[in-house]
Amino acid sequence: MTPLKKVRRELDRYEHLLLEFGAEETRAGGVEVVIRPRARVAGAHEYRAPLHPRDIAHPQFEWTFQRHLYDCMHDYLCELFVRNPQERVRAPEQQP
């Protein structure tokens, strides 16, 4: 089984109300997990996370993949913040 098929098979085990999951081969021949919103959201981008071939080949891939996927979901949702208390001082035109 190819690494891409292995990742897609694992992703088929997951279904989320807000997010869609996919996997694509990279130009370099690796695999990326792709996370995107199910519904169109203005300003929302696709999240792409590479997987190392040795991680896909590891005997415990199913377990380590779940952690990787959950970490990616967390990072993606945090990237979608429009504003947060840690951002730098906003430009005057951005002030409410």
Rosetta constraint file for C-alpha pairs under 8 A:
AtomPair CA 1 CA 5 HARMONIC 6.32 0.50
AtomPair CA 1 CA 6 HARMONIC 6.43 0.50
AtomPair CA 2 CA 6 HARMONIC 6.20 0.50
AtomPair CA 3 CA 7 HARMONIC 6.24 0.50
AtomPair CA 3 CA 31 HARMONIC 7.19 0.50
AtomPair CA 3 CA 53 HARMONIC 7.24 0.50
AtomPair CA 3 CA 56 HARMONIC 6.38 0.50
AtomPair CA 3 CA 57 HARMONIC 7.60 0.50
AtomPair CA 4 CA 8 HARMONIC 6.17 0.50
AtomPair CA 4 CA 23 HARMONIC 6.85 0.50
AtomPair CA 4 CA 24 HARMONIC 6.93 0.50
AtomPair CA 4 CA 25 HARMONIC 6.56 0.50
AtomPair CA 4 CA 31 HARMONIC 6.04 0.50
AtomPair CA 5 CA 9 HARMONIC 5.93 0.50
AtomPair CA 6 CA 10 HARMONIC 6.31 0.50
AtomPair CA 6 CA 56 HARMONIC 7.57 0.50
AtomPair CA 7 CA 11 HARMONIC 6.15 0.50
AtomPair CA 7 CA 23 HARMONIC 6.75 0.50
AtomPair CA 7 CA 31 HARMONIC 8.00 0.50
AtomPair CA 7 CA 56 HARMONIC 7.41 0.50
AtomPair CA 8 CA 12 HARMONIC 6.17 0.50
AtomPair CA 8 CA 22 HARMONIC 6.85 0.50
AtomPair CA 8 CA 23 HARMONIC 5.98 0.50
AtomPair CA 9 CA 13 HARMONIC 7.18 0.50
AtomPair CA 10 CA 14 HARMONIC 7.65 0.50
AtomPair CA 10 CA 62 HARMONIC 7.02 0.50
AtomPair CA 11 CA 21 HARMONIC 6.71 0.50
AtomPair CA 11 CA 22 HARMONIC 7.02 0.50
AtomPair CA 15 CA 19 HARMONIC 7.95 0.50
AtomPair CA 15 CA 20 HARMONIC 7.45 0.50
AtomPair CA 16 CA 20 HARMONIC 6.80 0.50
AtomPair CA 17 CA 38 HARMONIC 7.76 0.50
AtomPair CA 18 CA 37 HARMONIC 5.86 0.50
AtomPair CA 18 CA 38 HARMONIC 5.53 0.50
AtomPair CA 18 CA 39 HARMONIC 7.42 0.50
AtomPair CA 19 CA 35 HARMONIC 6.60 0.50
AtomPair CA 19 CA 36 HARMONIC 5.64 0.50
AtomPair CA 19 CA 37 HARMONIC 4.48 0.50
AtomPair CA 19 CA 38 HARMONIC 5.09 0.50
AtomPair CA 20 CA 35 HARMONIC 5.77 0.50
AtomPair CA 20 CA 36 HARMONIC 5.39 0.50
AtomPair CA 20 CA 37 HARMONIC 5.99 0.50
AtomPair CA 20 CA 38 HARMONIC 5.56 0.50
AtomPair CA 21 CA 33 HARMONIC 7.17 0.50
AtomPair CA 21 CA 34 HARMONIC 5.71 0.50
AtomPair CA 21 CA 35 HARMONIC 4.82 0.50
AtomPair CA 21 CA 36 HARMONIC 6.73 0.50
AtomPair CA 22 CA 33 HARMONIC 5.87 0.50
AtomPair CA 22 CA 34 HARMONIC 4.89 0.50
AtomPair CA 22 CA 35 HARMONIC 6.50 0.50
AtomPair CA 23 CA 31 HARMONIC 6.66 0.50
AtomPair CA 23 CA 32 HARMONIC 5.53 0.50
AtomPair CA 23 CA 33 HARMONIC 4.55 0.50
AtomPair CA 23 CA 34 HARMONIC 5.56 0.50
AtomPair CA 24 CA 31 HARMONIC 5.69 0.50
AtomPair CA 24 CA 32 HARMONIC 5.40 0.50
AtomPair CA 24 CA 33 HARMONIC 6.72 0.50
AtomPair CA 24 CA 34 HARMONIC 7.28 0.50
AtomPair CA 25 CA 29 HARMONIC 5.93 0.50
AtomPair CA 25 CA 30 HARMONIC 5.61 0.50
AtomPair CA 25 CA 31 HARMONIC 4.56 0.50
AtomPair CA 25 CA 32 HARMONIC 6.29 0.50
AtomPair CA 26 CA 30 HARMONIC 5.07 0.50
AtomPair CA 26 CA 31 HARMONIC 5.67 0.50
AtomPair CA 26 CA 32 HARMONIC 6.62 0.50
AtomPair CA 30 CA 50 HARMONIC 7.37 0.50
AtomPair CA 30 CA 51 HARMONIC 7.09 0.50
AtomPair CA 30 CA 52 HARMONIC 7.08 0.50
AtomPair CA 30 CA 53 HARMONIC 6.78 0.50
AtomPair CA 31 CA 50 HARMONIC 5.89 0.50
AtomPair CA 31 CA 51 HARMONIC 5.65 0.50
AtomPair CA 31 CA 52 HARMONIC 7.52 0.50
AtomPair CA 31 CA 53 HARMONIC 7.79 0.50
AtomPair CA 32 CA 48 HARMONIC 6.03 0.50
AtomPair CA 32 CA 49 HARMONIC 5.21 0.50
AtomPair CA 32 CA 50 HARMONIC 4.17 0.50
AtomPair CA 32 CA 51 HARMONIC 5.83 0.50
AtomPair CA 33 CA 47 HARMONIC 7.98 0.50
AtomPair CA 33 CA 48 HARMONIC 5.62 0.50
AtomPair CA 33 CA 49 HARMONIC 5.12 0.50
AtomPair CA 33 CA 50 HARMONIC 6.26 0.50
AtomPair CA 33 CA 51 HARMONIC 7.28 0.50
AtomPair CA 34 CA 46 HARMONIC 6.63 0.50
AtomPair CA 34 CA 47 HARMONIC 5.62 0.50
AtomPair CA 34 CA 48 HARMONIC 4.69 0.50
AtomPair CA 34 CA 49 HARMONIC 6.63 0.50
AtomPair CA 35 CA 46 HARMONIC 5.74 0.50
AtomPair CA 35 CA 47 HARMONIC 5.01 0.50
AtomPair CA 35 CA 48 HARMONIC 6.54 0.50
AtomPair CA 35 CA 73 HARMONIC 7.61 0.50
AtomPair CA 35 CA 76 HARMONIC 7.98 0.50
AtomPair CA 36 CA 45 HARMONIC 6.94 0.50
AtomPair CA 36 CA 46 HARMONIC 4.80 0.50
AtomPair CA 36 CA 47 HARMONIC 6.38 0.50
AtomPair CA 37 CA 41 HARMONIC 7.19 0.50
AtomPair CA 37 CA 44 HARMONIC 7.57 0.50
AtomPair CA 37 CA 46 HARMONIC 7.77 0.50
AtomPair CA 40 CA 44 HARMONIC 7.87 0.50
AtomPair CA 44 CA 80 HARMONIC 6.64 0.50
AtomPair CA 47 CA 72 HARMONIC 7.97 0.50
AtomPair CA 47 CA 76 HARMONIC 6.18 0.50
AtomPair CA 49 CA 72 HARMONIC 7.11 0.50
AtomPair CA 51 CA 55 HARMONIC 6.78 0.50
AtomPair CA 51 CA 56 HARMONIC 7.05 0.50
AtomPair CA 52 CA 56 HARMONIC 6.62 0.50
AtomPair CA 53 CA 57 HARMONIC 6.23 0.50
AtomPair CA 54 CA 58 HARMONIC 6.06 0.50
AtomPair CA 55 CA 61 HARMONIC 6.41 0.50
AtomPair CA 55 CA 64 HARMONIC 7.99 0.50
AtomPair CA 56 CA 61 HARMONIC 5.76 0.50
AtomPair CA 57 CA 61 HARMONIC 6.90 0.50
AtomPair CA 60 CA 64 HARMONIC 6.32 0.50
AtomPair CA 61 CA 65 HARMONIC 5.60 0.50
AtomPair CA 62 CA 66 HARMONIC 6.45 0.50
AtomPair CA 63 CA 67 HARMONIC 6.84 0.50
AtomPair CA 64 CA 68 HARMONIC 6.24 0.50
AtomPair CA 65 CA 69 HARMONIC 5.99 0.50
AtomPair CA 66 CA 70 HARMONIC 6.14 0.50
AtomPair CA 67 CA 71 HARMONIC 6.03 0.50
AtomPair CA 68 CA 72 HARMONIC 6.13 0.50
AtomPair CA 69 CA 73 HARMONIC 6.19 0.50
AtomPair CA 70 CA 74 HARMONIC 6.21 0.50
AtomPair CA 71 CA 75 HARMONIC 6.21 0.50
AtomPair CA 72 CA 76 HARMONIC 5.96 0.50
AtomPair CA 73 CA 77 HARMONIC 6.11 0.50
AtomPair CA 74 CA 78 HARMONIC 6.21 0.50
AtomPair CA 75 CA 79 HARMONIC 6.17 0.50
AtomPair CA 76 CA 80 HARMONIC 6.55 0.50
AtomPair CA 77 CA 81 HARMONIC 7.28 0.50
AtomPair CA 83 CA 87 HARMONIC 7.13 0.50
AtomPair CA 90 CA 94 HARMONIC 6.00 0.50
AtomPair CA 90 CA 95 HARMONIC 6.47 0.50
AtomPair CA 91 CA 95 HARMONIC 6.71 0.50
